[in-house]
Amino acid sequence: MQLGWLQTFVAVYRTGSFTKAADTLGLTQPAVTHQISRLERARGKTLFERTRSGVTPTAAADELERQVSASIDTLTGVVRHNFDRNTADQTIYLGGPPELLATRVLPDLADLILSGLRIRVSFGLADDLLRCLSSSRLDLVVSTIRPRVGGITATPLADEEFALVAGPRIAAAVPAELLLRVGPRALDQIPMLAYAETLPMIRRYWQGVFEREPDRAADAVIPDLRGLLAAVSAGAGFSVLPLYLIEAGLSSGVVRQLLEPTIPPLNTIFLAVRSGNLTFPNIAKVHAHLLTAAQRWN
């Protein structure tokens, strides 16, 4: 029995794949397979059912993960922050969506950076960033989804409010009274701009305000919220965007809210950290600082 086998086990459990675990750990796929096989023999139980798409943990794996994951995370953190030459300088590795980090998080970290905080920032989708957090490649993640990965502690950071917006010309053609009377059909002849084909923000807004699902596809998909805002401001169509991103545009008049519902749709933003890593003073300091700063966001 070797401690490294348990680290490999946790990586496979969280990624659901021998190949992904190998990439995370810097091992070969055969090495991961060998270690899991040795661990299964030592434990006397099958830990993973092999499938075409990866592996599925058994009940024995669920039990083992509950027993060892927090300790493995703590030991991994100790090694990284004390013995890894690349991280011995106490640098913080932070991940999150670029728009939110640029607009809210990084300005709030300015004082810490000025006082000596070393930080490296990664942008990306929430699922990808949370996988990096699980594998110790990141220390903190600002996530727009609730983490469902074992070994991660997530604290609600703030709520982002969604707004239905368009440029002034479209806003004048579709007054709020019309939208309240006929619903989203009032927008049928206007291009719909979305962040993704699945219409994540539009779908949430439609469900919360109009009590229905969107019944059309996006006319344009722009996978960057700042690009989406630029297209809306230029009059290309309507969209749903986080209120924090459009505050300046609303003030200047380049974008306008088409509706201001009494109860606007919300999404909770989480601050995620590996379980046990708040014992490290530098991570705990940034974590506490962001929780305090986020109270001013809403």
Secondary structure, DSSP 8 states (H G I E B T S, - for coil): --HHHHHHHHHHHHHS-HHHHHHHHT--HHHHHHHHHHHHHHHTS--EEEETTEEEE-HHHHHHHHHHHHHHHHHHHHHHHHH-TTTTT--EEEEE-HHHIIIIIHHHTHHHHHTT--EEEEE--HHHHHHHHHTTS-SEEEESS---STTEEEEEEEEEEEEEEE-HHHHHHS-HHHHHHHGGGGGTTS-BEESSTT-HHHHHHIIIIISS---S--SEE-SSHHHHHHHHHTTS-BEEEEHHHHHHHHHHTSSEES---SS--EEEEEEEEETTGGGSHHHHHHHHHHHHHHTTT-
